[in-house]
Amino acid sequence: MILVTTGTHDGQFDRLIKRIDEIAPKIKEKIVVQIGYGKYKPRNIEYFDFAPSLDKYYKSARLIIVQAATSLIEISMKYKKPVITVPRQARYHEHINDHQVEFAQFFSERTGIKCILDVKDLTPQLLEKYNRKANIKKDNLFILQDYYSSFFKKMAPLGKNRIDYVVNLISPKKDDKVLNIGISNIPEVEMAIEGIVKECWTVDIDKEKLSKAGKFLNRTKLLNENIIKSKSIKKEYFDKVVMLEVLEHIKEEESVLQWVHSILKPNGKLILSVPNNNFMHYLHPVTYLQHERQYTEQRIRSVLRKAGFSIESFNIVETWTLLLNLYIHFIFKYILRKQKKFLTFSESANNSYKQINRKGLNYIILSRKS
C-alpha cells in the first residue's frame, strides 16, 4: 500500500492529491490518501479527511508520501518505511511561507530520501520502484535536531502582536491595492502598510473617526461611505481586503461578504477577524450593545465558504486580558476622565499571536477568493 498524508494544517494540498489521483490508474498497488482540508475529492483512490490515529496506515504502508512537517522526522524514525517528502509551497497557497521547502531539502540531503517540489515528478515508475528509507544515524540525528531547532528559532513568529500578525497575513507588496474596512482611532494597520503598497484605502461610515485617524496617515485614501452602497469602489479592484472586528456589527452578513468577494481580484485575499463564541464574551459590554452575533468556528467557516472564499490560515487569538484591558480603559475614560493606554496587560495576548492556538476570544482568518 502507498499512503499519502497531508497532515493537519488547515490549508489545502490539492496539488499533491490531484497528481496522485491522476497517476493512480497506472499503479497496480493500493493507494490511500488523507486529504485533510483539501477541496479536491479523488476519483481513483481511497481517501479520508482525518482519522484519530494514522498508526495502522503507517504500519501497513510500503511507501509513505508526506508533507515536510515535524511528522516527516517522526515517520522516518518510528516506522522505518521508504519515504518521499513533498513540501507545501506558498505560491500554490498551501502555506503562508516556504519553510517546508527549506526543511524538506535539508532533510533529504542529510537522509537520502527524495524531496519532490514539482508534483509532475511523481510518476508511476518512481512510486512502484522507490525503496529509499531515511538514513538517520546517531550523529545525523543530532545534526537534524540542531538544524530543526535553529531553523524555527530564526523563523519570524506568526506575529509579535496583533498588528504584526495582521501585516504578516496581508504580506504587503509594492503593486498591491489594499482596502481596510472599518477605521481605528489609531489606524495602525494602514500606518504599517501605506508606505509599502501601491494603494491603501480605508472606508468607514463614521466621518469623525476617519478625520481623527487621517491625522496619522499620509498616503491612505479615506472614504466616508456605506460599503454596500459604495460608488467609489470598482469590481475586482483590490488585491487584499482587511476586515477586523467589523462583520459582527453588520446585519447584512452575507451581502457584505458577497460585496467583498466582488471587489477582490481573482485569487484576492480577505484578512478577517471576528469574535469567538467564548463564554468570556458574555462579560464583554460591546457584545450586548453593538454585536449582531457571535461566531462559532463552524459558522464562520460556513459563511466564508458560501460567499466564495477558501480558508488558508485559521487561528484563535487573544486571552482574558482583552476584557481586563477594556474595563480598565472604560474606568479611566468615563469615570476618571483620563487617557489610559488600552493595552495595559498585553504580554499574554501578544503571545497568542506567536503560535497556532486551540482557544481564545477571537478568530483571525486568511482566506482567498475562489
LINLIN-V364395 format. One line per field, one symbol per residue. psi: psi as a letter, one per 30 degrees, with the letter a starting at -180 (. if undefined). A space follows every 50 residues. Layout:
BEGIN
psi = ???
END
This chain:
BEGIN
psi = kkkkkfagkgllheeeeeeeeefefgkfkkkkkjfbglekjkfflklldl lekgeeeeefkekkklliaffeeeeeeefhlkkkkjkkkefghflfahfe eeeeeeeeeffflkkjejfffjleeeeefkgjlkjileeeeeeeeeeeee efefkklekfaeeeeeeeeeiklfgkjkkkjjklejieeeeffffelekk lkklfjeeeeeeeffflegkkkkilkeegkffklkhekekkkjkheeffk eieeeeeeeeeffklkglkkjkklkkhkffffgjefeeefkfllkleeee eeeeeffgkkkfkkljllaffeeeeeeeeeeeefefhlkkkeiejfeeee fffflklflafkkkkjlkk.
END
